[in-house]
Amino acid sequence: MADDFKTRATFVISVCAGVIMTAVFVWMTRVILLLLFAGVIGALLLSTATKWTGERFKLRRGLALATVVVSFTICIGLGIWLRGPALAQQFSDLQIDLPSAAHEVIMRVQANTWGSWLLSRYADQAQLSDGLAYALTRVGGVVITTASTLVGLFVILGVSLYVAAEPSTYLGGLQRVTPPAYRVKLAWCLASAAQMLRSWLIAKAISMITIGALIAIGLWALKVPLAGTLGIIAGLLTFIPNLGPAISFLPAGLLAFADNPTKGILTVLLFCSAHFIEGNVVAPLLERKIVTLPPALTLAVQLLLASVSGAIGLALAAPLTAAALGILRALLPQEPEPPVAATVQNGLQWSGHATSSVPAMQPEGRAVRRLL
């Protein structure tokens, strides 16, 4: 009896110690783990493009990957050569124009009775103006020149290339350290998460291009300064659900309101219209490719990761949520399918597997090969 109690106590203590050590390790390496996850996202995008290129042009995987990487490099190089200096100058101008625009907006607000009363609630108006201007210059992209961000980008790029080049090596190693009884379940979870992420990323990329183009063209028509740069910022921040559109409006709205209140109102309407079109016209056209994340859950994950890991946590909260939902979708048992629920049957086709009430597990080798 005593030996049995000691054995159980030792087991419980060992499990608790392992959980605590794992939690401490994750906490200490949280930023590195997020960078590695971003690299896996990049590898997934490269693998998707590689698969399409190989099937389209009948190329082997290695040659198809090299074609994709060279094509991306040429496109980025041409973009930097043609528009790089102009964009760099616009970003530099934005960092100069935003503080003055913030001061101008506060002066316009203070000129009104309600604005003067509202600002009087704040003890130091100069501090408010300076703080707002300083915060907005961060939106313009000053942080992209920091050494830590450049190192992070190199890590993401390296992980993306290495994993996309030899996915079977890393997936095979992950399987070998997994007990045999759980290998099929592991492969099923990875395939589900990969498919969920792939669908979400494709839909999000199209949304980013749509929003960026609409905002840039609209701001150019309204004669708002630096319309191209503001359109790029709006497109990039569309990657961040919930908070991204609001953040992208701040620099454009300030520049527009500082120039003319009417132009500022039109800019508000422009952003609302662009996101309305994206949500009600573009999204229905992508119905089969779109993965809708629960807004409240996504916002909660964004706030949590932003509080513990900063901007990178905020940026990766949505794809991390998509991957987690994909894993849960594979782990949790499916409810029996009603005979008349055709929409449910269509929804179960997200992974390309059979749409029966309980999905049939594929052999681990086939499931792993479908990941990347």
N, C-alpha and C positions, 0 to 999 in steps of 0.2 A: 504493500500500500504506500509506504513512504517512498520507495523507489519510483513508483508510478507518479506520485505527486512531484518528485524532483524532476522527472523526465518532462512532464507537462510544463512545469515552471520554467525549466531551461528552454523549452521550445518557445513559450510565450515571450520570455525575455529576449531570446535571439531574434524573434520576429519583430518585436518592438524596437530593438536596437538597429536592426536592418532598415526598418521604415524611417527611423530618425536619421540615420546616416544618409539614406537616399534623399530625404527631404533637405538635409543640410547641403549635400552635394548639388542638388538641383538649384537651390537658392544661390549658392556661391558661383555657379556656372550658368546662371539663367540667361545672360546676354549671349554667351557662346552657344548655348543650345538653340536660342532663337536664330542666331546667324546660321547654324547648321540646318535648321528647318527652312530658312530662306534659300539656302543652297539646294535643298531637296526640291523646293518649288521650282527653282531654275532648272534643275535636272529634269523634272517632269515636263516643263515646257519644251526643253531641247529634245527630249525623247519623243514627245508628241509630234513636233515638227520633223524630226528624223524619220519617224514611222511613215508620216504622210509623204515625205520626199522619196523614201525608198519604195513605197508602193506606187507612187505616181510615175517615177522614172526608172523603176526596176533596178535599183542600186542595192548593193550590200550595205549592211547597217553602218559599218565603219566609214565607207565612202559617203553615205547619206549624211552621217553626222558631220563629217568634214565639210561637206557642201553647205550644210545649215550654218555651221560656225563661220565659215568664210563669207557666206552671204550676209549674215548679221554684222560681221566686222566691216565689210565693205559699205553696207548701208549706214552704219554708225559713223564710219570715217567720212563718207560723203556728206552726211548731215553736219558733222563738226566742221568740215572744210567749207561748206557752203553757207551755213547759218551759225556756226559756232561763235565767231567773233561778235556778230550782231546780237545773239542771245546773251552772251556774256556781258556786253555793254548794257543791254536792257535790264538784266538782273542787277548790275551795278547802279543803273539809274533808279531802279525800283527801291533800292536801299536808301537812296538819297531822297526820293520823292515821297516815300511813305511817311517819314517823320513830319515833313512840312504839311502833308495832307492831313495828318492827325491833328496838328496844331490848327489848321484852317477849319476843320470840322468842329473842333471844340470852340473856336471863336464864333462860328456861325450859330452853334447851339446856345452859347452864352449871350448872343445878341437878342434872343427871344426871352420873353418873361418866364415861360415855363422852363426853358433851358437854364436860365440864370438861377432859378429856384432849385432845379435839380442839381446843378453843379455846386451850389452853396452847401449841399449836404455833404460834399466831399471837402475835407479840410484844406488840402493843398492841391489846387487845380493844376499848377505847374508840374507837380509830381505825377498827377494823373496823365497829363499830356505826354510827359517824357516817358513814363512807363509804358503807355500805349504805343508810342512810337518805337520804343526799343523792342517790345514784344512783336510788333508787326514786321520789323526788319528780319526777324527769325523766319517768318513765312517766306520772305524773298529768297532764302536759301543760303544765308551766311554759313550755316553749319556744314554745308557740303564741302567746305575747304578744310575742315579740321582733319588732323591726321588719323584720329580714331575712326572717323567715318570712312576714310579712304581704305584703311586697313580692313574694316568690315566689308567693304565692297569687294576687295580682293579675295577675302575668305569666301564670300558667297559665290563669286565667279569661279574660284578654284574648285569648290565642292560641287558646283553645278557641272563643270566639265568632267571631273573625275567620275562622278556617279553616272552621268549620262553616257560616258565612254564604256564603262564596265559595270552595268547595273547587276548582272548576275553574280559578280564577285561579292558585292556587299550584301545582296539578298541571300546568297548561299551561306555566307558567314553568319548572318542573323539566324538563319534556319538551323545551322549546326549547333548554335548555343541554346537553341530552344528544345525542350524535351520532345521526343518523337510524338507523344500523344497529342501535343498542341500545335504541331507544325501545320497541319491543314487549316486549323482555325486561324493561325497567324497569317498564313497566305491569304485566306479569305478576308481578314481584316485589312491587310495591306492593299489588296486589290480594291476593296470597297472605298478605302480612304483615298487612294489614287484616282479612282473614277470620280469621286465627289469633288476632289480638288480640281481635276482637269475640267470638269464641266463648269465649276464656279469661275475658274480663271479665264476660260474662253469667253463666257458671258461678261465678266468684268472688263476684259480687254476691249471688247466691242463697246461697252458703255463708256469707258475712258476716252476712246477715240471720238465717240459721238459727242460727249459733253465738251471735250476740248475744242473740237471744231465749231460747235454751236456757240460756245462762249467767245472764242477768238473772233469769229465772224460778226457776232452781235456787238461786241465791244468796239470792233473796228468801225462798224456802221454808226455807233453812237459817238465815235471820235474820242473814246477814252484812251488816255496815254498807255503805251506799252501793252496794247491789246494782245499781241502774240504771246508775250511772256505770261500774261495773266491767263490766257487760254491754256497754256502748257501746265501752269500751276493747277488750274481747275481740273484738267484731265488727269493729272497724276494723283491729286487728292481724292478723286472719285474712287480710287482703290480702297480708301478707308470709308466704310459705310457709316451712316449717321453723322459723324463729326466732320468728315472730309469736306462735304459740300459747304457747310457753315464756315469752316476755316478758309476755304478757297474764296469765299465771297468777301472776306474782310479787306484784303488789299484793293480789289476792284471797286468795292463799294466806297471805300475811303477816297480813292482817287476821283471817282465820279462825283461824290457829294462835295468834295473840296472844289471841284470845277463848277458845278451847277447842281442845285437841289433837284431840279427836274431830271437831269441826267442821272442822278443818283437813284431816283425812283424808277426810272426806266431800266437801270442796271439791276435793281431788285427784281423787276418783272422779267428781265432777261434770264436771270438765274432760275427763277421759279418755272419759267416756260421751258427752259432747256431740260431741267430735271423732270418736268411733267412729260415732255416728249420722250425722254429716255425711259421713263417708267411705264408709260401707257401706249407707246408706239413701238419703240425698239424692243422692249421686254416681251410683249406678246409675239413678235416675230421670231424671238429666240426661245419660244416656250419649251421646246424639247431639250435645249441646251442649258437652260437657266436652272441654277440651284438656289432656292430661296432660303435664306437663313432667318431664324426667328429674330426680329429686331431687338427685343428686350434682352435675349440671351447674348446676342452679339455685343450690345452696348455694355452689358455687365462684364463680359470678358475684356472688352476694350479698356474700361475703367480700371479693372483689376491689373491687367498687364501694363497699362500706362503708369500705374502707381508704383510698380515694382521694377520695371525695366525701361521706362521712358518712351521715347518716340518709336523705337523699334518694336516694342511690345504693342503700342497702339496700331502700328502699320500691319503687324502680322496677326492681330487678334482674329480678324475675319477668316483668313485661310486656316488658321489653327482650329477655329470653331467648325469649319467645314470638314476638316480631316477628322476631328473628334466625332462629329455626327455620322460620318461614313463608317467609322469603327463601331459606334454604337448600333448602327443599322445592321451591321453584320453579326454583332454579338447577340442582340436582343431577338427573341423569337418573333416571327411574323404572325400576325393575327390571321385567322382563317379568312379567305377571300370571299366576300358575298358574290353570289352568281351574277348579280346585275351590276356590280361595281366595275364597269369598264374603265373608268378613270383611275381606279386603284390599280388595275392590271397594267395600264400604261405607265403608272408611276413606278411600278416594280421593275420596269425594264431599264432602270438607270445603270445597271452594271453589265448589261448584255447577257445575263444569265437567264435561266428558265424562270417563268413568272408563276410558279406554283406557290401555294400558301407557305411552304417551308422550302427555301431554296436548296437545291442539291449541291453538296460540297464537291468542288472540283478536286482532282488530285493536286497536291501541293505544287508539283512541277508546272502544271499548266497555269495555275493561278499566279505563281510567281512570274512566269514569262509574260503575263498580261500586264504587269505593273508598269514597266518602263520599256 
